[in-house]
Amino acid sequence: MEACLIVTYRCNAKCYMCNTWQHPSLKSDEFTPDLIDKIPEGLKYINVSGGEPFLRDDLDEIIERALEKTERLVISSNGYFTKKIIKLAEKFGNKIGFRISIEGLPAANDELRGIKNGFDHGLRSLVTLHGMGIKDIGFGITVSDRNAKDLIELYRLADSMNLEFATATTHNSYYFHKNDNGYENPEMVAGEFEKIALEQLKTNNPKKWFRAYFNMGLANKVRGKKRPLPCEVGTDVFFLDPFGNIMPCNGSDEPMIMGNLNAQTFGDIWNSKKADEVRNQVKTCNKQCWMIGSASPAMKKRILTPAKWVIKNKLKVFKSNGKSVYLDQLL
């Protein structure tokens, strides 16, 4: 099982695709680090997210406790607070990873994130972490019409530094406080995802081949098609919000709360009638989200489906001798 810990709704950025910054949580209402002791052990992966996690003064305490629960932990940040990021990396070293959100090349990033010199801060954080020898680091980008044409350049920059390149596309949900995210030119945006998928299949890195499958799923999402694998959030993954609520995901129109960890044990919540009701809501959900938090567990659980696509399309690329290749769409 995997988890996402949303440690705060406070944020120093004013992103175009997310209005969370307009609805910050109160510091006094946010869960304390000792609540992490109540989440289950033996998790495969924890993502620590926000808001901006580095606005928490006690983030190091949360990380310390969360590391006891999981095989791998990655913090998602806009990268602005470089000194805090480096201090945390010095404390935990390669026990943790970092994903810094970069929404385009400098001008586009700063416009879309609404934060002055945001690109400079984010890149400085990445370069410093890289110089420290932190291995699990990379960019994260949320793609829309406004920055899709920067996607290939950012991918190549990440690739040249041997960094991970995490992609997403705009969503509407209670979490983002948005219902008007969309695409003026979905074919153009989908085509940029397909270009990244092709680049990834040209490499000798199997992890990137499966990332190509994921990016083709994002192309599907942009075109309004169904997700290629079933969504089983609330079964394979859970979210903990800043107030202690356990939820299946953050992609729904309204929070689907299974229970509150401040008042109940995780086991009581996870095995409750309410949790089963929420899982049934997930089964009938029609949002067709394709976020890494829900897509990655589904891909691992049904590895043969993406593996068959990877093999078939990798062979296409191999046989093309540099000619144009049209990758198979995901059904």
Secondary structure, DSSP 8 states (H G I E B T S, - for coil): -EEEEE--S--S---TT--GGGS---GGGS--GGGGGGS-S-BSEEEEESS-GGG-TTHHHHHHHHHTTBS-EEEEE-S--HHHHHHHHHHHGGGSEEEEE--SSHHHHHHHHT-TTHHHHHHHHHHHHHHHT--SEEEEEEE-TTTGGGHHHHHHHHHHTT-EEEEEE---BTTTTBS----S-HHHHHHHHHHHHHHHHTSS-HHHHHHHHHHHHHHHHHTT---SS---TTTSEEEE-TTSEEES-S-SSS----EETTTS-HHHHHTSHHHHHHHHHHHH-------HHHHHHHHHHTTHHHHHHHHHHHHHHHHTTTS--------
